[in-house]
Amino acid sequence: MSDDIYFSELHAHHLYDGLEEDLCTGEELLIPGPAGDIEVLTSCPACYEGDKPIAVICHPHPLHGGSMRNKVVHILAESFNQMGLLSVSFNFRGVEKSGGRFAKGIGETEDLAAVVAYFRQRHPRAPLWLAGFSFGAYVALRGHRQLGAERLLLIAPPVGLFDFAELPEVEIPWMVIQGGRDEIVSPEEVSRWVMSRSHRPVLRWMADADHFFHGRLNRIRDTVTSQWAEALSETVSG
């Protein structure tokens, strides 16, 4: 599928509509970034302790309605919040209140690094977990090694739409969630890419899910909480 078709389908179907529900009490911040301010939203449970992981979530493509208010990003933030983690979502450069312009994943990785640095300064003992949906999965994968992430979650990674060949191999525990009826990203390409990794992720294949997991968001939450809660117990006990 060409980029033009990919982008036109995103626009035509309005698939990046946000949720109306609010996350539990957190913060709305503007923090300094390499291209201007970065708009940040935290979902911070009152019981959060600074030695538990911070989960930073990357959103879908900025040029086609992707933002931190996307449904999948929201369900991830909610899932991590329920686990007692500090979840952090943010807008890439050029989206809503974030300054700058789209930079093809390179600048967006710099945005991610700035967000991670900010929260590491506030919570120096907290491990870092990264998650991303669609384009955000590409950015999270692109930056995970340099940022020292301890866990990585990719949902519908856009294999074939961006250059995954130049990305580092993943050597930390990681998980991929992919829909079998994905109309944007080729499920077959994702499967081949996952199987070709030297350190394979846990793969959760939702055979009846499309790219945006319409009607399947609760299954994402159940999958994440079951898999990552176990990782959390390992992190805390370790």
MONOR-V513715 format. One record per residue. N is the residue number from 1. RES is the residue in one letter. PHI is phi in whole degrees, 0 to 359 (none if undefined). NEAR is the number of other C-alpha atoms within 10 Angstrom. Layout:
BEGIN
[[N/RES/PHI/NEAR] [N/RES/PHI/NEAR]]
END
This chain:
BEGIN
[[1/M/none/11] [2/S/286/10] [3/D/300/12] [4/D/298/9] [5/I/293/11] [6/Y/305/15] [7/F/290/14] [8/S/294/13] [9/E/294/15] [10/L/301/18] [11/H/289/14] [12/A/295/9] [13/H/264/9] [14/H/51/11] [15/L/276/17] [16/Y/256/19] [17/D/300/13] [18/G/271/16] [19/L/263/14] [20/E/273/8] [21/E/293/8] [22/D/267/11] [23/L/289/16] [24/C/294/15] [25/T/308/11] [26/G/212/16] [27/E/228/12] [28/E/247/13] [29/L/232/13] [30/L/240/15] [31/I/244/14] [32/P/295/16] [33/G/225/21] [34/P/292/15] [35/A/240/18] [36/G/128/17] [37/D/298/20] [38/I/243/26] [39/E/277/23] [40/V/230/19] [41/L/232/19] [42/T/252/21] [43/S/239/25] [44/C/241/24] [45/P/294/18] [46/A/300/11] [47/C/270/9] [48/Y/300/15] [49/E/246/15] [50/G/294/15] [51/D/262/14] [52/K/277/20] [53/P/296/26] [54/I/259/27] [55/A/256/28] [56/V/258/26] [57/I/243/27] [58/C/256/30] [59/H/266/29] [60/P/290/25] [61/H/302/21] [62/P/296/23] [63/L/281/15] [64/H/227/17] [65/G/91/20] [66/G/293/26] [67/S/205/24] [68/M/291/26] [69/R/264/22] [70/N/299/19] [71/K/299/23] [72/V/291/28] [73/V/301/27] [74/H/300/22] [75/I/292/20] [76/L/293/26] [77/A/300/29] [78/E/297/21] [79/S/296/23] [80/F/295/25] [81/N/300/23] [82/Q/296/18] [83/M/274/19] [84/G/87/21] [85/L/270/26] [86/L/274/26] [87/S/262/27] [88/V/231/27] [89/S/243/27] [90/F/205/26] [91/N/264/27] [92/F/299/36] [93/R/308/25] [94/G/86/19] [95/V/254/21] [96/E/51/14] [97/K/272/15] [98/S/279/22] [99/G/283/19] [100/G/96/17] [101/R/226/16] [102/F/307/17] [103/A/227/14] [104/K/59/14] [105/G/96/20] [106/I/289/12] [107/G/295/18] [108/E/293/26] [109/T/294/23] [110/E/295/19] [111/D/299/25] [112/L/302/27] [113/A/298/18] [114/A/294/17] [115/V/296/21] [116/V/299/21] [117/A/299/14] [118/Y/299/15] [119/F/282/16] [120/R/293/15] [121/Q/294/10] [122/R/284/11] [123/H/226/16] [124/P/296/12] [125/R/268/14] [126/A/278/19] [127/P/294/19] [128/L/251/20] [129/W/245/23] [130/L/245/29] [131/A/219/29] [132/G/203/27] [133/F/243/28] [134/S/58/24] [135/F/307/25] [136/G/297/30] [137/A/294/26] [138/Y/299/28] [139/V/293/29] [140/A/299/31] [141/L/296/24] [142/R/299/21] [143/G/256/22] [144/H/297/25] [145/R/288/17] [146/Q/296/9] [147/L/269/17] [148/G/71/14] [149/A/294/23] [150/E/258/17] [151/R/216/22] [152/L/221/26] [153/L/235/25] [154/L/242/27] [155/I/245/25] [156/A/49/27] [157/P/298/29] [158/P/280/22] [159/V/298/23] [160/G/93/16] [161/L/259/16] [162/F/227/14] [163/D/279/10] [164/F/280/16] [165/A/295/10] [166/E/271/8] [167/L/272/14] [168/P/290/13] [169/E/294/16] [170/V/269/18] [171/E/243/15] [172/I/254/16] [173/P/300/15] [174/W/209/21] [175/M/221/21] [176/V/238/22] [177/I/247/21] [178/Q/223/27] [179/G/272/23] [180/G/285/20] [181/R/249/17] [182/D/298/19] [183/E/265/15] [184/I/252/21] [185/V/257/23] [186/S/290/21] [187/P/301/23] [188/E/296/12] [189/E/294/14] [190/V/298/21] [191/S/299/16] [192/R/297/11] [193/W/296/15] [194/V/300/18] [195/M/292/13] [196/S/271/10] [197/R/286/12] [198/S/290/10] [199/H/241/14] [200/R/286/18] [201/P/278/20] [202/V/290/14] [203/L/252/15] [204/R/250/15] [205/W/260/14] [206/M/260/17] [207/A/300/12] [208/D/259/14] [209/A/262/19] [210/D/272/20] [211/H/299/21] [212/F/260/22] [213/F/56/21] [214/H/301/13] [215/G/73/10] [216/R/236/15] [217/L/295/17] [218/N/295/14] [219/R/291/14] [220/I/299/20] [221/R/301/19] [222/D/296/12] [223/T/295/15] [224/V/295/21] [225/T/293/20] [226/S/291/13] [227/Q/284/14] [228/W/276/21] [229/A/295/17] [230/E/297/11] [231/A/296/14] [232/L/296/18] [233/S/297/11] [234/E/294/10] [235/T/296/14] [236/V/292/11] [237/S/291/7] [238/G/285/6]]
END
